[in-house]
Amino acid sequence: INAEYMGLVLFLPIERKYTRGLRDEQFTITTNDVQPVDSNVIHKFKLYVVLDNLRSAFNVGAIFRTSECMGVEKIYLCGYTATPEDSSTQKSTMGTHQVVSWEWHQKTLTVLKMLKEQNIPIIALETVQNQETLNKYQFPNKDIGCAILVGNERHGLESDLLSECDAVVRIPCYGTKNSLNVGIAFGMAAYEVVRQWTL
């Protein structure tokens, strides 16, 4: 029996006894959220998000939280994408649905056409081969703004939606899977947009 194993045998019961029952908020939050008196002090970018038929309320909630942190102007929830009116979605937004403007639309194509009429470039996040990678793509200027379009967790985006986009970018994956969770992929894309806009 080696010393490392003996250490585990001795200390594991102690760790279990004294850490049992810890909740996320007891060890993950390092600072308090900012509580603005006026919602106008929250910095917003001309960044829009279009969610096409997302089936997971938890992914939608994660996207709301990320959107709030990245200063997104508005989220368009399309098709059967869960809205904050759903209790699971509302819970997973952790209150950010109250600060991030959102609208539900039956058809994603309607939203894309509306954004195009407003001259807002639409960038799809999809696993299309031979497209520019997220880290190399130059997003439109922050004064112009842009919309990020993400699709269904399993089926991605349909070709009619992709044809309405000004660009398609992909996140390269180096494991056996060809894509990330949609909430995580969106977070990476939103961060890259804001990073470029705040240089």
Order of alpha helices (4+ residues) and beta strands (2+ residues): alpha-beta-alpha-beta-alpha-beta-alpha-beta-beta-beta-alpha-beta-alpha
